[in-house]
Amino acid sequence: MAEFFNVLPPDEARALLLSHLTRPVEAEVMATAAALGRVTAQPVRAPHALPTFNCAPCFS
């Protein structure tokens, strides 16, 4: 069972992990409809609170 317990020192494990990661790509601005399957580079925030009314009583 020893073959299932291969432990590396932290620095070696980090180097192995980083060697398998690709470099991040540059961020780009695009229309929401074209962004399907993409990941946001920055948080997406609404310009104002939605809904504009207190919705808590709706679920009680």
N, CA, C and O atoms as a CHARMM CRD file, in Angstrom:
* protein
*
  240
    1    1 MET  N      0.81600  -1.20600   0.00000 PROA 1      0.00000
    2    1 MET  CA     0.00000   0.00000   0.00000 PROA 1      0.00000
    3    1 MET  C      0.85300   1.26200   0.00000 PROA 1      0.00000
    4    1 MET  O      0.30900   2.35600  -0.14300 PROA 1      0.00000
    5    2 ALA  N      2.13300   1.15400   0.15000 PROA 2      0.00000
    6    2 ALA  CA     3.00000   2.32600   0.21900 PROA 2      0.00000
    7    2 ALA  C      2.93400   3.16100  -1.05900 PROA 2      0.00000
    8    2 ALA  O      3.17100   4.36800  -1.01000 PROA 2      0.00000
    9    3 GLU  N      2.61700   2.54600  -2.20500 PROA 3      0.00000
   10    3 GLU  CA     2.56900   3.29800  -3.46300 PROA 3      0.00000
   11    3 GLU  C      1.44100   4.33000  -3.49500 PROA 3      0.00000
   12    3 GLU  O      1.45800   5.22500  -4.34100 PROA 3      0.00000
   13    4 PHE  N      0.46000   4.22400  -2.59100 PROA 4      0.00000
   14    4 PHE  CA    -0.64200   5.17900  -2.54400 PROA 4      0.00000
   15    4 PHE  C     -0.36500   6.35000  -1.60800 PROA 4      0.00000
   16    4 PHE  O     -1.18700   7.25900  -1.49500 PROA 4      0.00000
   17    5 PHE  N      0.76200   6.33700  -0.95100 PROA 5      0.00000
   18    5 PHE  CA     1.06600   7.38100   0.02100 PROA 5      0.00000
   19    5 PHE  C      2.38300   8.05400  -0.34300 PROA 5      0.00000
   20    5 PHE  O      3.36900   7.94200   0.38700 PROA 5      0.00000
   21    6 ASN  N      2.39400   8.75300  -1.47600 PROA 6      0.00000
   22    6 ASN  CA     3.59300   9.46800  -1.91300 PROA 6      0.00000
   23    6 ASN  C      3.47100  10.92400  -1.48500 PROA 6      0.00000
   24    6 ASN  O      2.64400  11.66400  -2.01800 PROA 6      0.00000
   25    7 VAL  N      4.28100  11.32800  -0.53900 PROA 7      0.00000
   26    7 VAL  CA     4.22300  12.68400   0.00100 PROA 7      0.00000
   27    7 VAL  C      5.47000  13.44000  -0.42100 PROA 7      0.00000
   28    7 VAL  O      6.58500  12.92300  -0.34100 PROA 7      0.00000
   29    8 LEU  N      5.26700  14.67300  -0.87200 PROA 8      0.00000
   30    8 LEU  CA     6.38200  15.52900  -1.25800 PROA 8      0.00000
   31    8 LEU  C      6.53600  16.64900  -0.25000 PROA 8      0.00000
   32    8 LEU  O      5.56400  17.04400   0.39400 PROA 8      0.00000
   33    9 PRO  N      7.73700  17.16300  -0.10500 PROA 9      0.00000
   34    9 PRO  CA     7.92000  18.34600   0.74100 PROA 9      0.00000
   35    9 PRO  C      7.13000  19.51100   0.13800 PROA 9      0.00000
   36    9 PRO  O      6.92400  19.54200  -1.07500 PROA 9      0.00000
   37   10 PRO  N      6.68400  20.46500   0.95600 PROA 10     0.00000
   38   10 PRO  CA     5.84600  21.56900   0.45300 PROA 10     0.00000
   39   10 PRO  C      6.43600  22.31600  -0.74300 PROA 10     0.00000
   40   10 PRO  O      5.72000  22.58000  -1.70900 PROA 10     0.00000
   41   11 ASP  N      7.70600  22.65800  -0.70200 PROA 11     0.00000
   42   11 ASP  CA     8.30800  23.40300  -1.81800 PROA 11     0.00000
   43   11 ASP  C      8.30200  22.58800  -3.10300 PROA 11     0.00000
   44   11 ASP  O      8.06900  23.13000  -4.18300 PROA 11     0.00000
   45   12 GLU  N      8.55400  21.30200  -2.99200 PROA 12     0.00000
   46   12 GLU  CA     8.55800  20.43100  -4.16400 PROA 12     0.00000
   47   12 GLU  C      7.13400  20.24800  -4.71000 PROA 12     0.00000
   48   12 GLU  O      6.92600  20.23600  -5.92400 PROA 12     0.00000
   49   13 ALA  N      6.17400  20.10700  -3.81600 PROA 13     0.00000
   50   13 ALA  CA     4.77300  19.96200  -4.22200 PROA 13     0.00000
   51   13 ALA  C      4.29100  21.23800  -4.91300 PROA 13     0.00000
   52   13 ALA  O      3.58900  21.16600  -5.92100 PROA 13     0.00000
   53   14 ARG  N      4.66000  22.39800  -4.38300 PROA 14     0.00000
   54   14 ARG  CA     4.27300  23.67800  -4.98500 PROA 14     0.00000
   55   14 ARG  C      4.87700  23.80900  -6.37800 PROA 14     0.00000
   56   14 ARG  O      4.19000  24.22300  -7.31200 PROA 14     0.00000
   57   15 ALA  N      6.14700  23.46300  -6.52700 PROA 15     0.00000
   58   15 ALA  CA     6.81300  23.54400  -7.82800 PROA 15     0.00000
   59   15 ALA  C      6.15300  22.60900  -8.83400 PROA 15     0.00000
   60   15 ALA  O      5.99100  22.97200  -9.99800 PROA 15     0.00000
   61   16 LEU  N      5.77000  21.41100  -8.40200 PROA 16     0.00000
   62   16 LEU  CA     5.08800  20.47100  -9.28200 PROA 16     0.00000
   63   16 LEU  C      3.72400  21.02300  -9.71000 PROA 16     0.00000
   64   16 LEU  O      3.36000  20.94100 -10.88300 PROA 16     0.00000
   65   17 LEU  N      2.98800  21.57200  -8.77900 PROA 17     0.00000
   66   17 LEU  CA     1.69000  22.16000  -9.08500 PROA 17     0.00000
   67   17 LEU  C      1.84000  23.30400 -10.07900 PROA 17     0.00000
   68   17 LEU  O      1.13400  23.34400 -11.08600 PROA 17     0.00000
   69   18 LEU  N      2.74200  24.22300  -9.81000 PROA 18     0.00000
   70   18 LEU  CA     2.92900  25.38300 -10.68000 PROA 18     0.00000
   71   18 LEU  C      3.41000  24.98800 -12.07000 PROA 18     0.00000
   72   18 LEU  O      3.13000  25.69400 -13.03900 PROA 18     0.00000
   73   19 SER  N      4.12500  23.88000 -12.18600 PROA 19     0.00000
   74   19 SER  CA     4.59900  23.43600 -13.49400 PROA 19     0.00000
   75   19 SER  C      3.45200  22.94600 -14.37100 PROA 19     0.00000
   76   19 SER  O      3.60200  22.86700 -15.59000 PROA 19     0.00000
   77   20 HSD  N      2.31000  22.61600 -13.77000 PROA 20     0.00000
   78   20 HSD  CA     1.15400  22.13500 -14.52800 PROA 20     0.00000
   79   20 HSD  C      0.12900  23.22900 -14.82600 PROA 20     0.00000
   80   20 HSD  O     -0.84100  22.98600 -15.54400 PROA 20     0.00000
   81   21 LEU  N      0.33000  24.41700 -14.28900 PROA 21     0.00000
   82   21 LEU  CA    -0.60200  25.51900 -14.51500 PROA 21     0.00000
   83   21 LEU  C     -0.17800  26.33100 -15.72900 PROA 21     0.00000
   84   21 LEU  O      1.01200  26.50100 -15.99500 PROA 21     0.00000
   85   22 THR  N     -1.16200  26.82500 -16.45500 PROA 22     0.00000
   86   22 THR  CA    -0.85000  27.68700 -17.59100 PROA 22     0.00000
   87   22 THR  C     -0.84700  29.13800 -17.13400 PROA 22     0.00000
   88   22 THR  O     -1.43900  29.48500 -16.11100 PROA 22     0.00000
   89   23 ARG  N     -0.18400  29.96100 -17.89400 PROA 23     0.00000
   90   23 ARG  CA    -0.15000  31.39200 -17.57500 PROA 23     0.00000
   91   23 ARG  C     -1.51700  32.00500 -17.76200 PROA 23     0.00000
   92   23 ARG  O     -2.22200  31.64400 -18.70400 PROA 23     0.00000
   93   24 PRO  N     -1.91800  32.92800 -16.89000 PROA 24     0.00000
   94   24 PRO  CA    -3.21500  33.58600 -17.07500 PROA 24     0.00000
   95   24 PRO  C     -3.21100  34.41400 -18.36200 PROA 24     0.00000
   96   24 PRO  O     -2.18600  34.97700 -18.74500 PROA 24     0.00000
   97   25 VAL  N     -4.34300  34.47800 -19.00700 PROA 25     0.00000
   98   25 VAL  CA    -4.47300  35.29200 -20.21600 PROA 25     0.00000
   99   25 VAL  C     -4.87400  36.70000 -19.81900 PROA 25     0.00000
  100   25 VAL  O     -5.33900  36.92900 -18.70200 PROA 25     0.00000
  101   26 GLU  N     -4.69800  37.62700 -20.71500 PROA 26     0.00000
  102   26 GLU  CA    -5.06200  39.01500 -20.45800 PROA 26     0.00000
  103   26 GLU  C     -6.58400  39.15000 -20.36800 PROA 26     0.00000
  104   26 GLU  O     -7.32100  38.42100 -21.03200 PROA 26     0.00000
  105   27 ALA  N     -7.03600  40.07700 -19.55400 PROA 27     0.00000
  106   27 ALA  CA    -8.46700  40.35300 -19.43500 PROA 27     0.00000
  107   27 ALA  C     -8.93000  41.11500 -20.67200 PROA 27     0.00000
  108   27 ALA  O     -8.17300  41.89600 -21.25000 PROA 27     0.00000
  109   28 GLU  N    -10.16900  40.88600 -21.07100 PROA 28     0.00000
  110   28 GLU  CA   -10.73800  41.60100 -22.20100 PROA 28     0.00000
  111   28 GLU  C    -12.18600  41.96800 -21.90200 PROA 28     0.00000
  112   28 GLU  O    -12.86300  41.27300 -21.14500 PROA 28     0.00000
  113   29 VAL  N    -12.65300  43.04900 -22.48900 PROA 29     0.00000
  114   29 VAL  CA   -14.03200  43.50700 -22.31000 PROA 29     0.00000
  115   29 VAL  C    -14.84500  42.97600 -23.48300 PROA 29     0.00000
  116   29 VAL  O    -14.43500  43.08400 -24.63800 PROA 29     0.00000
  117   30 MET  N    -16.01700  42.39300 -23.16600 PROA 30     0.00000
  118   30 MET  CA   -16.87100  41.86800 -24.23300 PROA 30     0.00000
  119   30 MET  C    -18.32200  41.95900 -23.81900 PROA 30     0.00000
  120   30 MET  O    -18.62900  42.17700 -22.64700 PROA 30     0.00000
  121   31 ALA  N    -19.19700  41.79600 -24.76000 PROA 31     0.00000
  122   31 ALA  CA   -20.63400  41.81800 -24.49100 PROA 31     0.00000
  123   31 ALA  C    -21.00000  40.60000 -23.65400 PROA 31     0.00000
  124   31 ALA  O    -20.39300  39.53800 -23.79700 PROA 31     0.00000
  125   32 THR  N    -21.97700  40.75000 -22.79400 PROA 32     0.00000
  126   32 THR  CA   -22.40700  39.65400 -21.93400 PROA 32     0.00000
  127   32 THR  C    -22.82200  38.43800 -22.75200 PROA 32     0.00000
  128   32 THR  O    -22.50900  37.30800 -22.37600 PROA 32     0.00000
  129   33 ALA  N    -23.51300  38.64900 -23.85200 PROA 33     0.00000
  130   33 ALA  CA   -23.97400  37.54200 -24.68200 PROA 33     0.00000
  131   33 ALA  C    -22.81900  36.73400 -25.26500 PROA 33     0.00000
  132   33 ALA  O    -22.98400  35.55000 -25.55800 PROA 33     0.00000
  133   34 ALA  N    -21.66900  37.34600 -25.43600 PROA 34     0.00000
  134   34 ALA  CA   -20.51000  36.65300 -25.99800 PROA 34     0.00000
  135   34 ALA  C    -19.65000  36.00600 -24.91800 PROA 34     0.00000
  136   34 ALA  O    -18.65200  35.36100 -25.23700 PROA 34     0.00000
  137   35 ALA  N    -20.01600  36.16500 -23.64700 PROA 35     0.00000
  138   35 ALA  CA   -19.17400  35.70500 -22.54700 PROA 35     0.00000
  139   35 ALA  C    -19.52800  34.31200 -22.03300 PROA 35     0.00000
  140   35 ALA  O    -18.98600  33.88200 -21.01500 PROA 35     0.00000
  141   36 LEU  N    -20.41900  33.60400 -22.71100 PROA 36     0.00000
  142   36 LEU  CA   -20.80900  32.27000 -22.27100 PROA 36     0.00000
  143   36 LEU  C    -19.58800  31.35300 -22.21500 PROA 36     0.00000
  144   36 LEU  O    -18.83900  31.24000 -23.18500 PROA 36     0.00000
  145   37 GLY  N    -19.40000  30.70200 -21.07100 PROA 37     0.00000
  146   37 GLY  CA   -18.27100  29.79100 -20.89500 PROA 37     0.00000
  147   37 GLY  C    -16.99200  30.47100 -20.45800 PROA 37     0.00000
  148   37 GLY  O    -15.96600  29.80700 -20.30500 PROA 37     0.00000
  149   38 ARG  N    -17.02500  31.75900 -20.25500 PROA 38     0.00000
  150   38 ARG  CA   -15.83700  32.50700 -19.82300 PROA 38     0.00000
  151   38 ARG  C    -15.83800  32.68700 -18.31900 PROA 38     0.00000
  152   38 ARG  O    -16.83800  32.40900 -17.65600 PROA 38     0.00000
  153   39 VAL  N    -14.73300  33.14700 -17.78200 PROA 39     0.00000
  154   39 VAL  CA   -14.58100  33.42000 -16.35100 PROA 39     0.00000
  155   39 VAL  C    -14.33800  34.91400 -16.19500 PROA 39     0.00000
  156   39 VAL  O    -13.59100  35.50700 -16.97400 PROA 39     0.00000
  157   40 THR  N    -14.96800  35.52900 -15.18900 PROA 40     0.00000
  158   40 THR  CA   -14.78000  36.96700 -14.99600 PROA 40     0.00000
  159   40 THR  C    -13.41700  37.24700 -14.36400 PROA 40     0.00000
  160   40 THR  O    -12.94800  36.49800 -13.50700 PROA 40     0.00000
  161   41 ALA  N    -12.80300  38.32600 -14.79700 PROA 41     0.00000
  162   41 ALA  CA   -11.50700  38.73300 -14.26500 PROA 41     0.00000
  163   41 ALA  C    -11.66800  39.62200 -13.04100 PROA 41     0.00000
  164   41 ALA  O    -10.76200  39.72300 -12.21400 PROA 41     0.00000
  165   42 GLN  N    -12.82500  40.26700 -12.92800 PROA 42     0.00000
  166   42 GLN  CA   -13.11300  41.15200 -11.81600 PROA 42     0.00000
  167   42 GLN  C    -14.53000  40.87600 -11.33500 PROA 42     0.00000
  168   42 GLN  O    -15.32900  40.29900 -12.07200 PROA 42     0.00000
  169   43 PRO  N    -14.85400  41.28000 -10.10400 PROA 43     0.00000
  170   43 PRO  CA   -16.22900  41.09100  -9.62900 PROA 43     0.00000
  171   43 PRO  C    -17.22800  41.82500 -10.52000 PROA 43     0.00000
  172   43 PRO  O    -16.94700  42.91600 -11.01800 PROA 43     0.00000
  173   44 VAL  N    -18.38400  41.22000 -10.71300 PROA 44     0.00000
  174   44 VAL  CA   -19.46800  41.84700 -11.48000 PROA 44     0.00000
  175   44 VAL  C    -20.45500  42.40700 -10.46400 PROA 44     0.00000
  176   44 VAL  O    -20.98100  41.66200  -9.63700 PROA 44     0.00000
  177   45 ARG  N    -20.70600  43.69000 -10.51500 PROA 45     0.00000
  178   45 ARG  CA   -21.56500  44.34800  -9.53400 PROA 45     0.00000
  179   45 ARG  C    -22.74600  45.02100 -10.22200 PROA 45     0.00000
  180   45 ARG  O    -22.61000  45.58700 -11.30700 PROA 45     0.00000
  181   46 ALA  N    -23.89500  44.95100  -9.58200 PROA 46     0.00000
  182   46 ALA  CA   -25.08800  45.62700 -10.09800 PROA 46     0.00000
  183   46 ALA  C    -24.98700  47.11000  -9.76400 PROA 46     0.00000
  184   46 ALA  O    -24.44300  47.46700  -8.71800 PROA 46     0.00000
  185   47 PRO  N    -25.50300  47.98700 -10.63700 PROA 47     0.00000
  186   47 PRO  CA   -25.43100  49.42100 -10.37500 PROA 47     0.00000
  187   47 PRO  C    -26.31800  49.85400  -9.21800 PROA 47     0.00000
  188   47 PRO  O    -26.09500  50.91400  -8.63500 PROA 47     0.00000
  189   48 HSD  N    -27.32600  49.04700  -8.87600 PROA 48     0.00000
  190   48 HSD  CA   -28.18600  49.34600  -7.73300 PROA 48     0.00000
  191   48 HSD  C    -28.74400  48.03100  -7.18500 PROA 48     0.00000
  192   48 HSD  O    -28.69500  46.99800  -7.85400 PROA 48     0.00000
  193   49 ALA  N    -29.27100  48.08400  -5.96800 PROA 49     0.00000
  194   49 ALA  CA   -29.76300  46.87700  -5.31500 PROA 49     0.00000
  195   49 ALA  C    -30.98200  46.32500  -6.04600 PROA 49     0.00000
  196   49 ALA  O    -31.87400  47.06900  -6.45100 PROA 49     0.00000
  197   50 LEU  N    -30.99800  45.01700  -6.20200 PROA 50     0.00000
  198   50 LEU  CA   -32.14900  44.34800  -6.82100 PROA 50     0.00000
  199   50 LEU  C    -32.63300  43.26100  -5.89000 PROA 50     0.00000
  200   50 LEU  O    -31.78600  42.54400  -5.35700 PROA 50     0.00000
  201   51 PRO  N    -33.87300  43.07900  -5.65200 PROA 51     0.00000
  202   51 PRO  CA   -34.95900  43.95200  -6.07700 PROA 51     0.00000
  203   51 PRO  C    -34.93200  45.24900  -5.27800 PROA 51     0.00000
  204   51 PRO  O    -34.22400  45.36100  -4.27700 PROA 51     0.00000
  205   52 THR  N    -35.69300  46.20500  -5.72300 PROA 52     0.00000
  206   52 THR  CA   -35.69500  47.52600  -5.07400 PROA 52     0.00000
  207   52 THR  C    -36.59700  47.56700  -3.85600 PROA 52     0.00000
  208   52 THR  O    -36.76000  48.62300  -3.24500 PROA 52     0.00000
  209   53 PHE  N    -37.19600  46.42000  -3.48600 PROA 53     0.00000
  210   53 PHE  CA   -38.06700  46.34900  -2.29900 PROA 53     0.00000
  211   53 PHE  C    -37.55600  45.25400  -1.39600 PROA 53     0.00000
  212   53 PHE  O    -36.78500  44.40000  -1.83300 PROA 53     0.00000
  213   54 ASN  N    -37.97300  45.26300  -0.13800 PROA 54     0.00000
  214   54 ASN  CA   -37.56700  44.25800   0.83100 PROA 54     0.00000
  215   54 ASN  C    -38.27900  42.96000   0.50900 PROA 54     0.00000
  216   54 ASN  O    -39.50300  42.88500   0.61200 PROA 54     0.00000
  217   55 CYS  N    -37.54900  41.95800   0.12800 PROA 55     0.00000
  218   55 CYS  CA   -38.13600  40.70100  -0.31800 PROA 55     0.00000
  219   55 CYS  C    -38.22800  39.67600   0.82000 PROA 55     0.00000
  220   55 CYS  O    -38.81700  38.61200   0.62800 PROA 55     0.00000
  221   56 ALA  N    -37.67300  39.96100   1.97700 PROA 56     0.00000
  222   56 ALA  CA   -37.65500  38.99400   3.08000 PROA 56     0.00000
  223   56 ALA  C    -39.06100  38.50800   3.46200 PROA 56     0.00000
  224   56 ALA  O    -39.22700  37.30900   3.68500 PROA 56     0.00000
  225   57 PRO  N    -40.07300  39.36700   3.54800 PROA 57     0.00000
  226   57 PRO  CA   -41.41600  38.85600   3.91000 PROA 57     0.00000
  227   57 PRO  C    -41.98600  37.88400   2.88400 PROA 57     0.00000
  228   57 PRO  O    -42.86600  37.09200   3.22100 PROA 57     0.00000
  229   58 CYS  N    -41.51500  37.92200   1.65200 PROA 58     0.00000
  230   58 CYS  CA   -42.03100  37.02900   0.60100 PROA 58     0.00000
  231   58 CYS  C    -41.75400  35.56400   0.91700 PROA 58     0.00000
  232   58 CYS  O    -42.50500  34.69500   0.47300 PROA 58     0.00000
  233   59 PHE  N    -40.70500  35.26700   1.66500 PROA 59     0.00000
  234   59 PHE  CA   -40.28800  33.89200   1.89800 PROA 59     0.00000
  235   59 PHE  C    -40.59800  33.40500   3.30700 PROA 59     0.00000
  236   59 PHE  O    -40.13900  32.33100   3.69500 PROA 59     0.00000
  237   60 SER  N    -41.35400  34.15400   4.07100 PROA 60     0.00000
  238   60 SER  CA   -41.64100  33.72300   5.44300 PROA 60     0.00000
  239   60 SER  C    -42.94700  32.98600   5.52300 PROA 60     0.00000
  240   60 SER  O    -43.34600  32.55200   6.60400 PROA 60     0.00000
